[in-house]
Amino acid sequence: MIIFNTTYHVDDEIHDDYLRHIREIFIPQALESGFLYEARLARIVAQHNEPGTSYSLQFRVKNSDTLRLWLDTGGDSLNKDLVARFGNKVAGFVTLLEEMD
């Protein structure tokens, strides 16, 4: 089992719009694919004085091949839509985590 984590840093000026978009559009469309499941959104508790807020968005996925299939069949497009909507007001990076028994 893989946890597909994306960490986002969100500018204050678009914060509410970003959360609305992630909750109402991004997560439902990602889950609708059937490749990803168990979405979790968490605010990162930071110890810095930089403006903005950071979030972790996690999905569980069967394996890296399934993740690649999701990316190829709609995930990349969903991510491009996020970038087109918010530009450099949201920065993100991906981490793949392997669950340990």
JOPEMO-V47111 format. One record per residue. N is the residue number from 1. RES is the residue in three letters. D_LAST is the distance of its C-alpha to the last C-alpha in Angstrom with 2 decimals. Layout:
BEGIN
N&RES&D_LAST  N&RES&D_LAST
END
This chain:
BEGIN
1&MET&9.83  2&ILE&12.03  3&ILE&13.44  4&PHE&17.13  5&ASN&18.66  6&THR&22.40  7&THR&24.06  8&TYR&27.68  9&HIS&30.56  10&VAL&33.27  11&ASP&36.95  12&ASP&38.46  13&GLU&41.18  14&ILE&38.92  15&HIS&36.17  16&ASP&37.02  17&ASP&37.61  18&TYR&34.28  19&LEU&32.35  20&ARG&34.45  21&HIS&33.82  22&ILE&30.02  23&ARG&29.87  24&GLU&32.63  25&ILE&32.48  26&PHE&29.52  27&ILE&26.61  28&PRO&28.42  29&GLN&29.36  30&ALA&25.91  31&LEU&24.46  32&GLU&27.52  33&SER&26.58  34&GLY&23.83  35&PHE&21.61  36&LEU&20.01  37&TYR&18.93  38&GLU&17.99  39&ALA&20.17  40&ARG&19.99  41&LEU&22.88  42&ALA&23.01  43&ARG&25.85  44&ILE&25.08  45&VAL&26.76  46&ALA&28.74  47&GLN&30.92  48&HIS&33.59  49&ASN&36.96  50&GLU&36.71  51&PRO&37.78  52&GLY&35.38  53&THR&31.99  54&SER&28.54  55&TYR&25.87  56&SER&22.33  57&LEU&21.96  58&GLN&18.51  59&PHE&17.77  60&ARG&14.80  61&VAL&15.62  62&LYS&14.54  63&ASN&15.05  64&SER&17.61  65&ASP&20.31  66&THR&20.18  67&LEU&20.44  68&ARG&23.40  69&LEU&24.97  70&TRP&24.82  71&LEU&26.36  72&ASP&29.02  73&THR&29.97  74&GLY&30.30  75&GLY&27.77  76&ASP&30.01  77&SER&32.95  78&LEU&31.31  79&ASN&30.55  80&LYS&34.13  81&ASP&35.50  82&LEU&33.75  83&VAL&35.32  84&ALA&38.67  85&ARG&38.72  86&PHE&37.84  87&GLY&38.60  88&ASN&38.01  89&LYS&37.62  90&VAL&33.85  91&ALA&31.87  92&GLY&28.30  93&PHE&25.70  94&VAL&22.46  95&THR&19.09  96&LEU&16.25  97&LEU&12.76  98&GLU&9.72  99&GLU&6.63  100&MET&3.80  101&ASP&0.00
END
